[in-house]
C-alpha cells in the first residue's frame, strides 16, 4: 500500500483489536504506549463471547482479534466459512499439577487419585503433563487427543478422575493431586509457585494452544499488524506478562 508509505512520518495509523477482557485486553492496553511511539494508535474493543470477535474481523469492521488459539480458529473457519489466519502467537496459559493430600511428584503414593479436566483438549494436555513427569505412559501417538483409555503404563496404579475443568481445583483437599488450567488456578487463588509441574514453553501443548493475534488472510503482512506482533513479543510486554500473572499466563517462545 504505497499511500501508507508516502504519508508524513508523524501521522498515526489507527489499529482496532477485539479481545477478551483478561488477560488479552490487559496485555493490549499495556502495549498502547509502545505502539504510540511507533505511530500506531491502538483501540481495544472487549468481547466476552468467542464468536463475535471473529465475525467482526472477518467482516472488516475490526483489524484483528486476540482471544483464541489456532485449533479453535481452524474449527471456527471451517464451521463459519471465514478465512482468518494467525499473525503470531503471544502467550499460553499453562496447565499445572497442584498438590492435594500429596505434594511430591518424586514420591507418588501407590493408587494415588489425580483429578484432570474432562474436555478433550485439556484432558489430553493433563495426561501429557503427567507423562512428562513420569507418572504414566500414553499410547504412542495419542498426543492431543489422548484420554485415560490411552494409558499403557501406570507404575503407581494412579486413579485418574475426569471432571469438568471449572470443578477440578475444588477437589484438591480430597485427592492426591489436581491438574488445573491457568485461568481456573487464578480463580481458585492457587499460586502457580505452588504447582509441582507446569507445561513448558517448548511443550507441544504450549505451542498448539498458544493464544494468537488473528487477522483476515493477507493482513498478516500489513506493516501495522507486524508492528503489533513485534511489540507484543517485546521484552517489555514479556516482563509485564510474567510480573502481572505470576506464571498463570506466560509469553510463548
C-alpha positions in Angstrom: 0.0 0.0 0.0 2.0 2.9 -1.3 0.0 5.8 0.2 0.7 4.5 3.7 4.4 4.8 2.9 4.2 8.3 1.5 2.2 9.6 4.5 4.0 12.0 6.7 6.1 10.2 9.3 4.2 12.0 12.1 0.7 10.7 11.1 -0.7 8.0 13.2 -2.3 4.8 12.0 -5.3 3.6 13.8 -5.5 -0.1 14.7 -8.5 -1.8 16.3 -8.3 -5.1 18.1 -11.1 -7.2 19.6 -10.1 -9.0 22.8 -11.3 -11.0 25.8 -11.0 -8.9 29.0 -8.4 -11.0 30.8 -5.5 -11.3 30.1 -5.8 -10.2 26.4 -7.3 -6.7 26.7 -5.0 -6.0 29.7 -1.9 -7.0 27.7 -3.0 -4.9 24.7 -3.7 -1.9 27.0 -0.1 -2.2 28.3 1.1 -2.2 24.7 -0.6 1.1 23.8 2.2 3.4 24.8 4.8 1.3 23.0 2.7 1.3 19.8 2.0 5.1 20.1 5.8 5.5 20.0 5.7 3.7 16.6 2.9 5.8 15.2 0.1 3.4 15.9 -3.0 4.4 17.9 -4.4 1.2 19.4 -8.1 0.8 20.2 -9.1 -2.3 22.2 -12.7 -3.5 22.0 -13.6 -6.0 24.6 -15.8 -9.0 23.9 -16.8 -11.7 26.4 -18.0 -14.3 23.8 -15.9 -16.4 21.4 -17.9 -15.8 18.1 -18.3 -12.0 17.6 -14.6 -11.2 17.7 -14.0 -13.5 14.7 -17.1 -12.2 12.8 -16.2 -8.5 13.2 -12.6 -9.2 11.9 -13.9 -11.3 9.0 -16.3 -8.6 8.0 -13.5 -6.0 8.1 -15.0 -3.9 10.9 -12.1 -4.5 13.2 -8.5 -5.1 12.2 -7.5 -8.1 14.4 -8.5 -10.1 17.5 -6.7 -11.6 20.4 -8.6 -14.3 22.4 -8.2 -17.7 20.9 -5.7 -20.5 20.0 -5.2 -21.9 16.5 -7.2 -25.1 16.9 -10.2 -23.0 17.8 -9.6 -20.7 14.9 -9.3 -23.6 12.5 -12.6 -25.2 13.5 -14.3 -21.8 13.5 -13.1 -21.1 9.9 -14.4 -24.5 8.9 -17.8 -24.1 10.5 -18.4 -20.4 9.7 -16.8 -20.2 6.3 -14.5 -17.4 7.5 -10.9 -17.1 6.3 -8.9 -15.8 9.3 -5.2 -16.6 10.0 -2.8 -16.3 12.8 -0.4 -13.3 12.6 1.6 -14.5 15.5 1.4 -16.3 18.9 1.7 -14.3 22.1 1.1 -16.2 25.3 -0.1 -19.5 26.7 -1.9 -20.4 29.9 -0.1 -23.4 31.3 -1.7 -26.4 33.0 -0.2 -27.2 36.3 -0.1 -30.2 38.6 -1.0 -28.9 42.0 -0.7 -30.7 45.4 -3.8 -32.1 47.2 -3.1 -34.5 50.0 0.2 -35.3 48.4 2.9 -32.8 47.4 5.8 -34.7 46.0 5.9 -36.0 42.4 9.1 -37.9 43.2 7.2 -40.0 45.8 3.8 -40.8 44.5 1.7 -42.9 46.8 0.6 -46.2 45.3 -3.0 -45.8 44.0 -2.9 -42.0 44.2 -6.0 -40.2 42.9 -5.4 -37.5 40.4 -8.3 -35.3 39.1 -8.0 -34.0 35.5 -10.3 -31.8 33.3 -12.7 -33.9 31.2 -12.9 -31.9 28.0 -10.9 -33.4 25.0 -8.2 -30.7 24.8 -7.5 -30.2 28.5 -7.7 -33.9 29.4 -5.0 -34.7 26.8 -2.9 -31.8 28.0 -3.2 -33.0 31.6 -2.3 -36.6 30.7 0.7 -35.4 28.6 1.9 -33.3 31.6 1.6 -36.4 33.9 3.5 -38.4 31.3 6.4 -35.8 31.0 6.6 -36.1 34.8 7.0 -39.9 34.7 3.6 -40.7 36.3 2.0 -42.6 33.4 2.9 -43.6 29.8 0.5 -42.9 27.0 0.0 -45.0 23.8 2.4 -43.9 21.1 0.9 -41.0 19.0 -2.1 -40.4 21.3 -1.0 -36.8 21.6 -3.5 -34.0 21.9 -6.5 -36.4 21.6 -5.4 -38.7 24.5 -7.9 -39.9 27.1 -7.3 -42.1 30.1 -8.1 -45.1 27.8 -4.7 -44.4 26.2 -2.7 -45.0 29.3 -0.4 -48.0 28.6 1.8 -47.9 31.7 0.7 -46.9 35.2 3.5 -47.9 37.6 1.9 -46.3 40.6 -1.6 -47.5 39.8 -2.9 -44.0 40.0 -6.6 -43.4 39.6 -7.4 -40.7 37.0 -10.7 -39.0 37.8 -12.2 -36.8 35.0 -14.2 -33.7 35.9 -15.4 -30.5 34.4 -12.5 -28.1 34.2 -14.0 -25.5 36.5 -14.6 -28.0 39.3 -11.1 -29.6 39.4 -9.4 -27.2 41.8 -12.1 -27.6 44.4 -11.2 -31.3 44.7 -7.7 -30.7 46.0 -8.4 -31.3 49.7 -9.9 -34.7 49.0 -7.4 -36.2 46.4 -3.7 -36.6 45.9 -3.1 -34.2 43.0 -5.2 -32.0 40.7 -4.2 -30.8 37.2 -5.7 -27.3 36.7 -5.8 -24.8 33.8 -4.1 -21.4 34.3 -7.3 -19.4 34.4 -9.0 -21.7 36.9 -5.9 -21.8 39.1 -6.1 -18.0 39.2 -9.8 -18.1 40.2 -9.1 -20.7 42.9 -6.4 -18.5 44.2 -3.8 -21.2 43.7 -0.3 -19.6 43.2 1.5 -21.1 40.2 4.5 -21.2 42.5 2.7 -24.0 44.4 2.4 -26.0 41.2 4.6 -29.1 41.3 5.0 -29.0 37.5 3.7 -26.9 34.6 3.6 -27.1 30.8 6.9 -25.8 29.5 7.0 -23.1 26.8 8.5 -25.6 24.3 5.9 -28.3 25.0 3.6 -29.5 22.2 0.6 -28.2 24.2 2.1 -24.7 24.8 2.9 -24.4 21.1 -0.5 -25.7 20.0 -2.7 -23.8 22.4 -0.8 -20.5 22.4 -3.2 -17.5 22.1 -2.8 -15.7 18.9 -3.5 -12.5 17.1 -5.9 -13.4 14.3 -6.5 -11.3 11.1 -8.1 -11.6 7.7 -6.0 -13.7 5.3 -3.5 -11.4 3.7 -3.5 -8.8 6.5 -0.7 -10.7 8.4 1.8 -9.0 6.1 0.5 -5.4 6.9 3.1 -3.2 8.5 0.9 -2.1 11.4 -0.1 -5.8 12.2 3.6 -6.8 12.1 4.4 -3.9 14.4 1.7 -5.0 16.8 3.2 -8.6 16.9 6.7 -7.2 17.4 5.5 -5.0 20.4 3.5 -7.9 22.0 6.6 -10.1 21.7 9.0 -7.4 23.0 10.9 -7.8 26.3 8.7 -5.0 27.9 5.5 -6.9 27.3 7.0 -10.3 28.2 8.1 -8.8 31.5 4.7 -7.3 32.0 3.0 -10.7 31.4 5.4 -12.5 33.7 5.1 -10.0 36.5 1.3 -9.4 36.3 0.1 -13.0 36.1 2.7 -14.6 38.3 3.2 -17.6 35.9 -0.5 -18.3 35.2 0.0 -16.6 31.8 3.4 -17.0 30.1 4.9 -15.5 26.9 5.4 -18.0 24.1 8.9 -18.8 22.9 
